[in-house]
Amino acid sequence: MENLPANRNALDIPIADMTVGDIVRAISPPFPPVEVVQNLGPYGRMLELKPGRPKAPDAEFLVRLITGYASHQAGIRKAAASHYKNLENLIRGKHKVSSTTKVVLSSCLGIPMDVLENLEGSSPDGPLIPIILTIFQVAEGLPMRVTSGVLGRVVSCPCCGNNLLNDVDPWWASHAPRLGKAEYYFVERLLNAVLGAGLIEGIVANFIGYKRLDLDRLGALSNPARHPIGNWLSEAQEAMSCRSLAELATAMQLRGGVGATFTHGRLKKWSSGQDVMPLEAGEEIAEACGQTSSGVRRLIAARAIAMITDFVVAAMPEPGGVVGRSAAQKVVHLRLEKLGANLWLAINAIKGRLPQRASSSEAPPPIQSCA
């Protein structure tokens, strides 16, 4: 994948001989240990990393990013409500669950009896339902692999002959020289996943004839002039014809429901990234904009960019202090734009046409340089 490290053991096994675990590891290899040197910001805390303690982020951070739940188990707890304890006892195998209780669980939770019986005693410790975490791993790994697959080719520089797409190490050495290699590979992987989600969306849209794309303007979300959530809220303001966050707060209050709890002060804190905007709040705003699905997809992308930015801030110290949010986000923004340009080059290489410069009708304009 570009020149990101791959899980060779899983990839070298013939598909016919692969277990489900092998397939998941091939799609989404475990994250390697990374280290931060400062406390993480609000969105970065999803990674649950402590300064000076290298740790491999686990799949639970993807649950926090995509769903807003503290863990997959917290999501199960909410879904199961009053039946949660009985479900947990059944899965953990702590004691025998009666047939009557199984019937109640199956009926109330909508779980087929055969599936429920397969869960019995299946996870005495560790993740409660590991397959849920596997789904989130694939949700990150598949788009990441799509991007890496597109970028995994040679596009030679007309000046020096080097592969323009094989630029991870020199780019990061130039733009963030104090960021460790494991750390910028982690960032690179997450950005590949974000871009890959957009590529998959484009493939599906082309197949079904859908013209509008929701993840094709990621640079607008990463623009360092505002926090990524501020950029997303700015799009919401425009969609609702609100000239300010104060007007957006008023418009949401008039809708009632969750929106009635929004104040100008809360929106300001969400917009600046001081507080994490609950996903439920974002869903309410997206619905008010008439963009129930598309708005939430862009919000999750903005949350991912915010999390990556917080990680870069915490992992990249500067002499005499720590790099600020705006400076770190500028690095993330530039890399996202460069990866977009690399994808433009790779897609044109696949099509067999590589003009030296894009015309005004072609998008996005590539960054054609071997520097």
Buried (B, 14 or more C-beta within 10 A) or exposed (E): BBBBEBBEEBEEBEEEEBEEEBBBBBBBBEBBBBBBBBBBBBBBBBBEBEEEEEBEBBBBBBBBBBBBBEBBBBBBBEEBEEBBEBBBBBBBBEEEBEEEBBEEBBEBBEBEEEEBBEBBBBBEEEBBBBEBBBBBBBBBBBBBBBBBBBBBBEBBEEEEEBBBBBBBEEBBEEBBEEBBEBBBBBBBBBBBBBBBBBBBBBEEBEEEEEEEBBBBEBBBBBBBEBBBBBBBBBBBBEBBEBEEBBBBBBBBBEBEEBBEEBBBEBBBBBBEBEEBBEBEBBBBBBBBBEBEEBBBBBBBBBBBBBBBBBBBBBBBBEEEEBBEBBBBBBBBBBBBBBBBBBBBBBEBBEEEEBEEEBEEEEEBEBBBEBE
